[in-house]
Amino acid sequence: MRLTNLLGWLRRAQRDVACLQELKAADSEFPIAAIKKAGYDAIWRGQKSWNGVAILGRDCEPVVTRTRLPGDPEDTQSRYIEAAVNGVLIATVYAPNGNPQPGPKFAGVRSDGEQRDTTSCNADGSGRHPLYDCTSSNICRRI
């Protein structure tokens, strides 16, 4: 995470909610003190390497509703988090591009995209709550 860039952007943009992907840091390394000093609270799932996601709320505390996509209880990668922020459900997923293809990374990304739908992933599964999906669609497509 490039903390200086993030804090500068938060100061300039003054967004109510910000979603971060590809944190590249373990939970214990997440810079919550600096983020709180900037006027935000946060929830996060960190992980070394390329994974890790977070939801930041300005002047409010996001409430975690889900930390994994449904459909694969064995998935330990920190690529999804969902929270209620001021009455709106916010979801963010880091979907890596899966290069090269064909290959095991591409197959895993393709499987996630086909079988695990974020638009129905909310706390009660009803789909009745407003959902804002901050997913990065950086997925390598089959040609």
C-alpha positions as CSV (number, residue, x, y, z in Angstrom):
1,M,0.0,0.0,0.0
2,R,1.3,3.4,-0.8
3,L,0.1,5.2,2.3
4,T,1.3,8.7,1.4
5,N,-0.7,8.5,-1.9
6,L,-3.8,7.2,-0.2
7,L,-3.8,9.8,2.6
8,G,-3.3,12.6,0.0
9,W,-6.2,11.3,-2.1
10,L,-8.4,10.9,1.0
11,R,-7.7,14.5,2.0
12,R,-8.4,15.9,-1.5
13,A,-11.4,13.7,-2.5
14,Q,-13.2,13.6,0.9
15,R,-15.2,10.6,-0.2
16,D,-17.7,9.1,2.3
17,V,-16.5,5.6,1.5
18,A,-13.3,4.3,-0.1
19,C,-12.5,0.7,-1.1
20,L,-9.0,-0.6,-1.2
21,Q,-7.7,-3.7,-3.0
22,E,-4.4,-5.4,-3.2
23,L,-3.2,-4.2,0.2
24,K,-0.1,-6.4,0.1
25,A,0.1,-6.4,3.9
26,A,-0.8,-8.7,6.7
27,D,-3.7,-7.6,9.1
28,S,-1.2,-6.5,11.7
29,E,0.5,-4.2,9.2
30,F,-2.6,-2.3,8.1
31,P,-2.0,1.5,8.9
32,I,-5.2,2.0,10.9
33,A,-3.8,4.8,13.1
34,A,-2.9,6.9,10.0
35,I,-6.2,6.3,8.4
36,K,-8.1,7.2,11.6
37,K,-6.0,10.4,11.8
38,A,-7.2,11.3,8.3
39,G,-10.9,11.1,9.6
40,Y,-11.7,7.5,8.4
41,D,-12.4,4.3,10.2
42,A,-11.9,1.0,8.4
43,I,-12.4,-2.8,8.2
44,W,-9.9,-4.9,6.4
45,R,-8.6,-8.4,5.5
46,G,-4.9,-8.3,5.0
47,Q,-2.7,-10.9,3.4
48,K,0.9,-10.9,2.3
49,S,1.6,-10.9,-1.4
50,W,-1.0,-9.4,-3.8
51,N,-4.2,-9.9,-1.8
52,G,-5.9,-7.8,0.8
53,V,-9.0,-5.6,0.8
54,A,-10.4,-2.8,2.9
55,I,-13.4,-0.5,3.3
56,L,-13.0,2.9,4.7
57,G,-15.8,5.1,6.0
58,R,-15.4,8.8,6.7
59,D,-16.6,9.8,10.1
60,C,-18.2,6.4,10.6
61,E,-17.3,2.9,11.4
62,P,-18.1,0.3,8.7
63,V,-19.9,-2.8,10.1
64,V,-18.6,-6.1,8.7
65,T,-21.3,-8.2,7.1
66,R,-19.2,-10.8,5.2
67,T,-15.5,-11.5,4.7
68,R,-15.6,-14.2,2.0
69,L,-17.4,-14.9,-1.1
70,P,-19.9,-17.7,-0.8
71,G,-19.4,-20.9,-2.6
72,D,-16.0,-22.0,-1.5
73,P,-15.5,-22.5,2.3
74,E,-11.9,-23.5,1.6
75,D,-11.0,-20.1,0.1
76,T,-8.4,-18.5,2.5
77,Q,-7.4,-15.6,0.1
78,S,-8.2,-12.1,1.4
79,R,-10.0,-10.9,-1.7
80,Y,-13.5,-10.0,-0.5
81,I,-15.0,-7.9,2.2
82,E,-18.5,-6.4,2.7
83,A,-19.8,-3.9,5.2
84,A,-22.7,-1.7,6.0
85,V,-21.8,2.0,5.9
86,N,-24.5,4.5,6.7
87,G,-27.3,2.1,5.6
88,V,-25.7,1.0,2.3
89,L,-24.0,-2.3,1.8
90,I,-20.5,-1.9,0.3
91,A,-18.7,-4.8,-1.2
92,T,-15.2,-4.9,-2.7
93,V,-13.5,-7.9,-4.3
94,Y,-10.0,-8.1,-5.7
95,A,-10.1,-10.3,-8.7
96,P,-6.6,-10.8,-10.1
97,N,-6.2,-11.0,-13.8
98,G,-5.2,-14.7,-13.9
99,N,-2.4,-14.4,-16.4
100,P,-1.0,-16.4,-18.2
101,Q,-3.7,-18.4,-19.9
102,P,-4.2,-21.3,-20.0
103,G,-2.9,-21.9,-16.5
104,P,-3.9,-22.6,-12.9
105,K,-4.3,-18.9,-11.9
106,F,-6.5,-18.2,-15.0
107,A,-8.6,-21.3,-14.2
108,G,-9.1,-20.2,-10.6
109,V,-10.2,-16.6,-11.6
110,R,-12.5,-18.0,-14.2
111,S,-14.1,-20.4,-11.7
112,D,-14.6,-17.5,-9.2
113,G,-16.2,-15.3,-11.8
114,E,-18.5,-18.0,-13.1
115,Q,-19.6,-19.5,-9.7
116,R,-19.4,-16.8,-7.1
117,D,-21.6,-13.8,-7.7
118,T,-21.0,-10.7,-5.6
119,T,-24.3,-9.1,-6.6
120,S,-26.2,-11.5,-4.3
121,C,-23.7,-11.4,-1.5
122,N,-25.3,-9.5,1.3
123,A,-25.8,-10.2,5.0
124,D,-29.1,-12.0,4.7
125,G,-28.9,-13.2,1.1
126,S,-32.2,-11.6,0.2
127,G,-30.9,-9.0,-2.2
128,R,-33.3,-6.4,-0.6
129,H,-30.6,-4.0,0.6
130,P,-28.9,-1.4,-1.5
131,L,-25.5,-2.8,-2.6
132,Y,-22.6,-0.8,-4.0
133,D,-20.1,-3.2,-5.6
134,C,-16.6,-1.8,-5.8
135,T,-15.1,-4.7,-7.7
136,S,-12.1,-4.2,-9.9
137,S,-12.8,-6.2,-13.1
138,N,-9.2,-6.9,-14.0
139,I,-9.9,-10.4,-15.3
140,C,-8.1,-11.9,-18.2
141,R,-10.8,-13.2,-20.6
142,R,-10.5,-16.3,-22.7
143,I,-10.0,-15.6,-26.4
